[in-house]
Structure formats: C-alpha cells, structure tokens
C-alpha cells in the first residue's frame, strides 16, 4: 500500500484529487491498475513460443543433422517450412489478438475520477493511488480506497469474503485498513449495491488487499463447450499420432532403413496428421466473427463466446430492452380509487429526486413528468431490495418527518392501513383495498407497469429501519408504458425459426408480462410465478422450466435457479441482463449478455455486450456464431479425413515398398502446401443449414469422417501406387513425384466437397478459398517441371498420368460426397432421436 493508505482522513472540502501530471508520474511509479501482474509477451517471444513445440523442435534438429552430413537443400527446405509455417501462424494469430483487444477496449470499464479539479470518466486501468473517485449504485469499485464521504452506501463483497448480503460502508475518521471489515474502506473486486460515495484511492492493481484473489478469479474463466470439444479432439489426434509414429518407426527400423531417415519420415507423418494450424484457424475465424458482430453493435469480450452464441437454443431475458425499448413514459397518475390525481406523482418526484440508489427508467419517467413542489430535505433511506420490492425515503417537510414509499403494489398493499382519497385520509376497508387492487389489475392487463405510492408520518429520531415501513397511507398509483420495439415480433419469429426458444424472466406481474408478450408476437405457453417457484423442488423445476416460457414476479435468485435447471437439461442457455442483481445469472449462463446501458457490474460479468436495444442485433450475433462454428468444423473435418487417409497410406506403403513412399522433405512440403490451401477457410461462405439450428459440438461426426473418409482416400492412394508401379513402371523418383502430385491434388480438392453439407455444385465457396485451392494444386503439378525439381528429387511425369489422375480424382471426390451424405444423414438422425427423447421426457 502507498503512504496515502496510512495517512489520516482528508476532508472532502480540502482535497480535489490529482492533476494530470501528478497522475502520470504516479502511473509510472505504481504501474497500471491491473489485478494481474502477467505482462504481455513481446511479439518476437510469441514467435519463439510458436516454434518451440515438440514437432518443430524435432524438425529443426533433423535439419541441423542434415546440414552436418552435407544434405544442404534438405536442411534449408525443412527449416524454411518450419519458419514460414510459424511466421504465418504468428501473423494471423497476432492480428486476431490485436483485433479482439481493440474491440474489448470499446467496452473497457471506466471510473469517475477528479482530475485537474473536474470530474471525468477514465479507464479503470489508469487510476493511481491518490485519485479521488466517485461511486454510485451499479459501479464496480475500481481500486482499494478510503471513504471521505458516503450516503447510504452499501457494497457487495461476496467475491472476496463469500458473504452474499451487502455491507454498509460509512466515511469515518479512521486510518485506512486492509481488512474487509473496515467500514470506511472499499476494495477492488466489490460492487456498489446502493447509495453514493467519494473515496481516495489507497492502492491499485496487485498492491490491493485482495489483488491476488481478484487476479486468480479473473484469470480462470470456466471452460466452454467449444473449449472442451477442442480439447477432446486434440487428445484423440495426439493418441493416434503417438501410436502411428511408433509403429512406422518400428517397421522402418525392422527393415534396416537408416535410423535418421526413418525417424524423420515418422516425424513427417506426425506433422501430416497434426492439425497444427487449428489454434490459428480458430482464432482468425472467431476474430473475424467478432469484427462482423462489432459492425452490428455487438461487442464480444471473450472469443469462445462467439461459438457459444451459435450454440444457444434457449435465450432467457427480461422483456425490457428486448421486447420493449426500455424507455418508460408516465401514462397516468391516479388516486387509490382510480380517479386521476397528481398526489402520487408529486410524492414520487420527491422520492426519485433524493434517493441514493441507481436511477431506473421509472425514476427517469417520474422526474420527466413532474416537478418537485415544496422543500424536502432527505434524512434517511431504506434502499430497494428484491424481497420487499419497494424503496422508501425519509424527508423533512415543513418540520415533519415523512416516509415516502414507492414500489410494486403487491409489496405495499399488506402495509396499508389507510387511503388518501380526494385529499382526505380514510381508514382502509376490504372493499376499498379490493377496488384499488382491481384498478392495478386493469392497468396491468393493458400492459402498463404500475407503481404504488404511500406515506407515513414518523417521529424525530436519528436513524430509521425497515420496521418503520408500516401503517402506510396509500396515496395512489402511477402507470407507465414501455413502447414495443418495432422489429420485436419479426425477430422473435426468426429466432424461433432458427431453433432458439425465448423465455421471459420478468420482475413484473403476470398480466403485464402476458400483454407485452402478446403485443410482441410471443405465444405464451405457460406463465409461472416466482411464488410458485419457491414451492418447487429442483426436479419439478427442471420440468417446469422446460415447458413454460414466461416467468413473472421472479427474483434474481429465482432467475439463477431457472438457468441452472435448463442447463441440467442439456440446453445451451443465453441470459440477457442489465442490473446489479443480474450478475450471478450472467455468470451462470453459457453466454452472459449485457443489455444496452447495463450497469458496470453486469457488463463486467457478461461475455457479450449489446450496444443498442432489441433482439435483432442479438439474432445477428447468434448467426455469426454459427458461421464461425461452421468454418472451424471444416478445418477439423479436413484434418481428420484426407489427412488421416494420406498418413495411413504412407504408413502402409513404408512397410510394403522397398523404398520410402515419399522422402521426408517431400512429406513436409506436401503438408505445408496443403495447410496453405486452408488458410482462407475463415473467409468461406457457410450453408444455410448451419444457420437453421443451434450448432453443438459433435465429436462423433469428426470420428466418423476419420473412419470412413480416411480409408476412402487410402484406397485411391493404393490405386495410384498400383498404376505407378505396374502401368508406368515408375522407379523411386517417379513414384515419389506421382504420389506427391496425386496426394496434394486429392486432399486439397476434397475441401470443396467437405466444406458443405450440400452438393458442391449447390454451394459456392468464397473466391479466396477457391483461388487458394486451385493455386496449391497448380503448384503441385508445376513443381516436377520447375527448376527446383532436381533439388526436390522430382522427375517429369508423362501426360497420360494426368489423364489417370483426373479420372481418379473425380471418382474419389464422388465417393467422398456419398460418404459425406451418409455421415450427415446419420448425424441428423441422432439429433432427431435426441430431441424426440427430450420431448417424451418433458
């Protein structure tokens, strides 16, 4: 901690923060306000780390040995392949990283700081010890700080202490402390639930009291389904590579071939089977998706969230900001009898103007519709919470202490003992309460959000508690309208058509929720109330959550239970929230989505941040996620089908032939050129079938492609072997050349078949992908006739061989097309059976 943390409290009137120059000096002294001390690696270090993988190291060692025994060209070729491949990987991955960091910067957390005597918003990372910061409800605490001014300040410290309830913080004349129990200290990693405060920063970054904990929590995001799928795929490939390399190496040594050549050939086979560009292809594909989504006002904070967006099959959200614009407007102010009266509005204006909690759209509508009449000095506040569903302020008006309470009618009716009708206070009767309740029901059925307003005179005392919220006089109701978004119905229809179910989780009553859903074109199948959820077991909730699509009067903990129940059913769930108490649900969802204008706490917890209201931008994000998933799957299917077939053929031929079927350098060159042809996969078009339903990771499809398409490739390789040896009487050099060209042509051109679930003639590849495939095949045909042929140990091939190659390639592509359709049909059948089972269980 800095010396500031040990100094005595400073009066807010005497301290105006730092100047820009002082802040710059302290930033150099203390470093950036980052919880993690992990420094970004220099680009050249990234390049070295890309090269230092086991296969690359073995190849570079082999190149050094080749150089020492006089095989200069082989050494240069192997080294060039490793370095160029690493350079391409680095360039693409580095560009993808820079792109996503630039996008994250657009939603970087900010803090309100006083610099040069004026308040301004700056990135939290630029805060330094000595800064004067201002906080209000919904803000994340940007650093450790000592309070010098507070007003009804409550902070949630669960991330640090595990306590789920908020803690009151008060500016006191005490020195700073690193204890979470210190009432005058606020800490990095906590969030403001209610009230306001001004504080002097005492420590930043890792120097904060809980910097290590915050860094640990921030550095270990949970693995997504996409991450787990990639990991399972990598393990599967690793096992196959390990077994095949050992078998090939053992077979070659048993045939008394040179050990160095045998080892290099085995390693070359491993390189041929290993999808070494998978991390780069994945990063580039997802970053392109992130850029495309940013153009549509959707900012992705974590790249894997793009793929998870494409997997969402259930979207949970409040209606505000998704079905409606979230901009409330006051429709009417009425008394308890339903007759128009401004009394409720006048009292609500006082409540909204002096409250210290976060300003809701309802407060904005109240303050826009009315003006404060008379003087009212705030004395105390009973903050809003989701159990009471109301907020009270205690004010001094004309020498009288008055409690003004506004909130959900169902939260206020039980406390009412009298009603204010036509300026007169009348005792409440069951008939009067029923009339007031019927008025609220009628307003709710019209889709209006209703607030009740009540008052009570209180005695003079230093502090007020929740126990003072009793014996209230009901003064009336305020009705608010929230405009339905013009594209809500159309977007809902598209989402449902694309396999995404929508579930509304609202704090409003069931009548308002039902009316809004009907106006937005969402067919309500079943409405479940929060009070009903309280009585349900987890097993029962799992069934109900699957069936119902509107949940009304639900609290944040109940939202969390619903999400957990849906995920237990195997659904990929997206949750859209914007409030302080939405953070747990945003964390728990597969994809947390911060609605436009969400508070800092919600934005920090979310994976995706929407910059404009409505479901249409989110729908575009879901489609972009499916596009990214489709392009990554193309690379995986290629890497486990034609690659596997070619490696299988090489392994078998290495044992059956009196010479190696291809020299190690030729194998590496073949694999390098083949990999180059796939660099343009991220630019490729994706079939409409990928957009029509949520995309789930299916390792079975990859395995089936390997088992079925791989051997088909091997069959045509063996046919090529037979033709080369028996019809063209090829020697070792001619054999190497003929198979190099055939292997490169077939495994590259098959990309045009595997890239689509349709017929290749019905789905056009992108120009970039088509050009790269044609260029690589042409390069493979040109090499035996180039001036590099002798260096590469190639020889010219007769034209008749290319006639055979053309016919064989066409037959191979046709057979792969048949196999692909069979595999896809089986996959669709599995999906259908799985969904049928889910429906039966539901």
C-alpha positions, 0 to 999 in steps of 0.5 A: 500500500502507498503512504496515502493508505496510512495517512489520516482522513482528508476532508472532502472540502480540502482535497480535489484529487490529482492533476494530470501530471501528478497522475502520470508520474504516479502511473509510472511509479505504481504501474497500471491498475491491473489485478494481474501482474502477467505482462504481455509477451513481446511479439518476437517471444510469441514467435519463439513460443510458436516454434518451440513445440515438440514437432518443430523442435524435432524438425529443426534438429533433423535439419541441423543433422542434415546440414552436418552430413552435407544434405544442404537443400534438405536442411534449408527446405525443412527449416524454411517450412518450419519458419514460414509455417510459424511466421504465418501462424504468428501473423494471423494469430497476432492480428486476431489478438490485436483485433479482439483487444481493440474491440474489448477496449470499446467496452473497457470499464471506466471510473469517475475520477477528479482530475485537474479539479473536474470530474471525468470518466477514465479507464479503470486501468489508469487510476493511481493511488491518490485519485479521488473517485466517485461511486454510485449504485451499479459501479464496480469499485475500481481500486482499494480506497478510503471513504471521505464521504458516503450516503447510504452506501452499501457494497457487495463483497461476496467475491472476496469474503463469500458473504452474499448480503451487502455491507454498509460502508460509512466515511469515518475518521479512521486510518485506512485498513486492509481488512474487509471489515473496515467500514470506511474502506472499499476494495477492488473486486466489490460492487456498489449495491446502493447509495453514493460515495467519494473515496481516495484511492489507497492502492491499485492493481496487485498492491490491493488487499485482495489483488491476488484473489481478484487476479486468480478469479479473473484469470480462470474463466470456466471452460466452454463447450467449444473449449472442451470439444477442442480439447477432446479432439486434440487428445484423440489426434495426439493418441493416434499420432503417438501410436502411428509414429511408433509403429512406422518407426518400428517397421522402418527400423525392422527393415534396416532403413537408416535410423535418421531417415526413418525417424524423420519420415515418422516425424513427417507423418506426425506433422501430416496428421497434426492439425497444427494450424487449428489454434490459428484457424480458430482464432482468425475465424472467431476474430473475424466473427467478432469484427462482423458482430462489432459492425452490428453493435455487438461487442464480444469480450471473450472469443469462445463466446462467439461459438457459444452464441451459435450454440444457444437454443434457449435465450432467457431475458427480461422483456425490457430492452428486448421486447420493449425499448426500455424507455418508460413514459408516465401514462397516468397518475391516479388516486387509490380509487382510480380517479386521476390525481397528481398526489402520487406523482408529486410524492414520487418526484420527491422520492426519485429526486433524493434517493441514493440508489441507481436511477431506473427508467421509472425514476427517469419517467417520474422526474420527466413528468413532474416537478418537485413542489415544496422543500424536502430535505432527505434524512434517511433511506431504506434502499430497494431490495428484491424481497420487499420490492419497494424503496422508501425515503425519509424527508423533512417537510415543513418540520415533519418527518415523512416516509415516502414509499414507492414500489410494486403494489403487491409489496405495499398493499399488506402495509396499508392501513389507510387511503388518501382519497380526494385529499382526505385520509380514510381508514382502509376497508376490504372493499376499498383495498379490493377496488384499488387492487382491481384498478392495478389489475386493469392497468396491468392487463393493458400492459402498463407497469404500475407503481404504488405510492404511500406515506407515513408520518414518523417521529424525530429520531436519528436513524430509521429501519425497515420496521418503520415501513408500516401503517402506510397511507396509500396515496395512489398509483402511477402507470407507465408504458414501455413502447414495443420495439418495432422489429420485436415480433419479426425477430422473435419469429426468426429466432424461433425459426432458427431453433432458439426458444425465448423465455421471459424472466420478468420482475413484473406481474403476470398480466403485464408480462402476458400483454407485452408478450402478446403485443410482441408476437410471443405465444405464451405457453405457460406463465409461472410465478416466482411464488410458485417457484419457491414451492418447487423442488429442483426436479419439478423445476427442471420440468417446469422450466422446460415447458413454460416460457414466461416467468413473472414476479421472479427474483434474481435468485429465482432467475439463477435457479431457472438457468441452472435447471435448463442447463441440467437439461442439456440446453445451451442457455443465453441470459440477457441482463442489465442490473446489479442483481443480474450478475450471478445469472450472467455468470451462470449462463453459457453466454452472459449478455449485457443489455444496452446501458447495463450497469458496470457490474453486469457488463463486467460479468457478461461475455457479450455486450449489446450496444443498442436495444432489441433482439435483432442485433442479438439474432445477428450475433447468434448467426455469426456464431454459427458461421464461425462454428461452421468454418472451424468444423471444416478445418477439423473435418479436413484434418481428420479425413484426407489427412488421416487417409494420406498418413495411413497410406504412407504408413502402409506403403513404408512397410510394403515398398522397398523404398520410402513412399515419399522422402521426408522433405517431400512429406513436409512440403506436401503438408505445408502446401496443403495447410496453405490451401486452408488458410482462407477457410475463415473467409468461406461462405457457410450453408444455410443449414448451419444457420437453421439450428443451434450448432453443438459440438459433435465429436462423433461426426469428426470420428466418423469422417476419420473412419470412413473418409480416411480409408476412402482416400487410402484406397485411391492412394493404393490405386495410384501406387498400383498404376505407378508401379505396374502401368508406368513402371515408375522407379523411386523418383517417379513414384515419389513425384506421382504420389506427391502430385496425386496426394496434394491434388486429392486432399486439397480438392476434397475441401470443396466437397467437405466444406458443405453439407450440400452438393458442391455444385449447390454451394459456392465457396468464397473466391479466396478459398477457391483461388487458394485451392486451385493455386496449391494444386497448380503448384503441385503439378508445376513443381516436377517441371520447375527448376527446383525439381532436381533439388526436390528429387522430382522427375517429369511425369508423362501426360497420360498420368494426368489423364489417370489422375483426373479420372481418379480424382473425380471418382474419389471426390464422388465417393467422398460426397456419398460418404459425406451424405451418409455421415450427415444423414446419420448425424441428423438422425441422432439429433432427431432421436435426441430431441424426440427423447427430450420431448417424451421426457418433458 
